[in-house]
Amino acid sequence: MKKAFVFVILALVLFGSCSNKQNIEGTWVDSKGRIWAFYSDGKMTIDDNDGWVKETTYSVAEKKLQLLGEYNHGRGQFEEMSVIYDISLSGDGKTLILSNASRNAGDLWPSYGESGHSLTKIELDKKLNGTWVGDFKEDGEEWKEELKYNNGNYESIVDGVPSIKGTYTTNGGKITTRVTHYYSEDDSEWLEDDGAFTEGYQIEGKTLTLKGEEGEYKFTKK
């Protein structure tokens, strides 16, 4: 399955205390349908439904959220910059308000758009939990793939050999997978990786259909 291209921005040294980070970890959707996913390691992704998943870093301290970006000065000159929002979380933890941006967030890449946002928490699709198996044949090649989904954790196994693992989020019939490790057969160990991709999905009974740029792939629940 073809993975969407990912732009990876250099990590930013986290400022201040991150004790509030657990409050915003998870997946959120804004008023324009963009998906914001905050991870426990200080990284985040934004999926604005244009076929690209943008990845950057964030930090939280003293009710402020800092997001890293890049400013394009032209002629290939880029400068790391960040935008800081005031943040507030509703009592039920389902609404996150970003306000009073410290700069024009639309000037940065990725573009955070407006000076403020109202984000709504998204819950994972529990029907994905479990192991899904598919047998495939394409361009003369045959392979068997197992996908394991477990409350936000993901792993792919190809022909009995671990392939990649990471985390996932779901929203509106789409799965966004963030790859954190790939398996090296030469080293017989997991090595760090960094990337993300989004696929459409549909579950009917015990059949999972993933829809990507190269077509549909069907898996059966084990």
C-alpha positions in Angstrom: 0.0 0.0 0.0 1.4 3.3 -1.0 2.1 5.6 1.8 1.4 9.4 1.6 4.4 11.6 1.4 5.3 13.1 4.7 7.2 16.4 5.4 9.2 16.0 8.6 10.2 19.2 10.4 13.2 19.3 12.7 12.3 18.7 16.3 12.1 21.6 18.7 13.5 21.5 22.2 10.5 21.5 24.4 10.1 24.6 26.5 9.0 24.6 30.2 7.1 21.8 31.9 5.1 19.4 29.8 2.9 18.2 32.7 -0.2 19.3 30.9 0.6 17.4 27.7 -1.6 14.4 28.7 -4.6 16.8 28.6 -4.4 17.2 24.9 -3.0 13.9 23.8 -5.2 12.2 21.2 -7.0 13.1 18.0 -9.1 16.3 17.4 -11.0 17.7 14.4 -11.3 21.5 13.7 -14.2 23.4 12.0 -12.6 22.9 8.6 -12.4 19.1 9.0 -8.6 19.0 9.6 -7.4 16.3 11.9 -4.9 17.2 14.6 -3.2 14.3 16.4 -1.1 15.0 19.5 1.3 12.2 20.6 2.9 11.4 24.0 6.4 12.0 22.6 5.8 15.6 21.7 5.1 15.1 18.0 1.9 15.9 16.2 0.4 15.4 12.8 -2.1 17.5 10.8 -4.2 15.9 8.0 -6.1 18.5 6.0 -7.5 16.0 3.5 -5.2 17.1 0.7 -3.4 13.8 0.5 -0.5 15.0 2.6 0.0 14.3 6.3 2.2 17.1 7.9 4.3 16.2 10.9 5.9 18.6 13.4 6.4 18.9 17.2 4.5 20.6 20.0 4.9 21.4 23.7 2.6 22.5 26.5 3.4 24.7 29.5 1.4 27.1 31.7 -1.8 26.7 29.6 0.1 27.6 26.4 0.6 25.4 23.3 3.7 25.9 21.2 3.8 24.5 17.6 6.9 24.4 15.5 6.9 25.5 11.9 9.0 26.9 9.1 8.8 30.3 7.5 9.7 30.6 3.8 11.8 33.7 3.1 11.9 32.8 -0.6 14.8 31.6 -2.8 15.0 28.4 -0.7 15.7 30.2 2.5 13.7 28.6 5.4 13.7 29.6 9.1 12.4 27.6 12.0 9.7 29.5 13.8 6.9 28.7 16.2 3.5 29.9 17.1 2.1 29.9 20.6 -1.6 29.7 21.5 -3.4 30.1 24.7 -5.3 26.8 25.4 -8.3 25.8 27.4 -9.9 22.5 27.8 -13.6 21.9 28.5 -14.6 20.2 31.7 -15.5 17.0 29.9 -12.2 17.0 28.0 -13.9 16.9 24.6 -13.3 20.5 23.4 -9.9 22.2 23.1 -9.8 25.9 22.4 -6.7 27.5 20.9 -6.8 31.3 21.0 -4.6 34.5 20.8 -1.9 33.2 18.4 1.4 34.8 19.0 1.9 35.4 15.2 0.1 35.0 11.9 0.0 31.2 12.0 -0.9 31.1 8.3 2.6 32.3 7.3 4.2 29.1 8.6 4.5 25.6 7.1 2.5 23.7 8.0 -0.1 26.4 8.0 -2.0 26.5 11.3 -4.4 28.9 9.7 -6.4 31.2 11.9 -5.4 32.9 15.1 -7.7 30.5 17.0 -9.3 27.1 16.7 -12.0 25.1 18.4 -11.0 21.4 18.3 -13.4 18.5 19.1 -12.0 15.2 20.5 -12.4 12.2 18.3 -12.7 8.7 19.7 -11.1 5.7 18.1 -13.2 3.2 16.1 -13.2 0.2 18.5 -14.3 -2.1 15.7 -10.8 -2.0 14.3 -9.3 -3.7 17.4 -7.9 -7.2 16.6 -5.8 -8.9 13.9 -6.7 -8.7 10.2 -5.2 -11.0 7.6 -5.0 -10.5 3.8 -3.5 -12.6 1.0 -2.5 -10.6 -2.0 -1.1 -11.1 -5.6 0.1 -8.1 -7.6 2.4 -7.8 -10.6 3.5 -11.4 -10.2 4.2 -11.1 -6.5 2.3 -12.8 -3.7 2.4 -11.9 -0.1 0.4 -12.3 3.2 0.0 -9.3 5.5 -1.3 -9.1 9.0 -2.5 -5.8 10.5 -2.9 -5.5 14.3 -4.9 -2.7 15.7 -5.1 -2.3 19.5 -6.6 0.9 21.0 -4.4 3.2 19.0 -1.4 1.0 18.6 -0.6 -0.5 15.2 1.7 -3.2 13.7 2.1 -4.7 10.3 3.5 -8.2 9.7 4.4 -9.3 6.1 4.9 -13.0 5.3 5.4 -13.7 9.0 8.1 -11.0 9.5 7.5 -7.8 11.4 7.4 -4.8 9.1 6.4 -1.5 10.7 4.6 -0.4 13.9 3.3 2.8 15.4 0.1 4.4 16.3 -3.2 5.2 14.5 -6.2 7.5 14.7 -9.6 7.3 13.0 -12.1 9.8 11.8 -14.8 10.0 9.1 -13.9 6.7 7.5 -10.2 7.3 7.4 -7.2 5.9 9.3 -4.1 8.0 9.8 -1.2 5.8 10.8 2.0 7.3 12.3 5.0 5.0 11.8 7.4 5.0 14.7 9.6 1.9 14.0 10.5 -0.5 11.2 11.9 -3.9 11.6 15.4 -4.6 10.3 15.9 -8.3 9.4 19.6 -7.7 9.1 19.8 -6.4 12.7 16.9 -8.5 14.0 15.5 -5.5 15.9 13.2 -2.6 15.6 14.7 0.7 14.5 13.2 4.1 14.8 11.3 5.5 11.9 9.2 8.7 11.3 6.4 9.0 8.9 2.6 9.0 8.5 0.0 8.1 5.9 -3.8 8.1 5.6 -6.1 5.5 4.1 -9.9 5.2 3.7 -11.4 2.2 5.4 -14.6 0.3 5.7 -15.7 -2.6 8.0 -18.4 -5.0 7.0 -18.8 -7.9 9.4 -15.4 -9.6 9.5 -14.0 -7.8 6.4 -11.8 -4.7 6.5 -11.3 -2.8 3.3 -8.5 -0.3 3.1 -8.6 2.2 0.2 -5.4 3.8 -1.0 -3.9 5.4 -4.1 -3.1 1.9 -5.5 -6.5 0.5 -5.0 -8.4 -1.5 -2.4 -7.0 -4.2 -0.1 -9.3 -6.5 1.8 -8.5 -8.2 5.1 -10.4 -10.8 7.2 -10.6 -10.7 10.9 -8.5 -13.5 12.5 
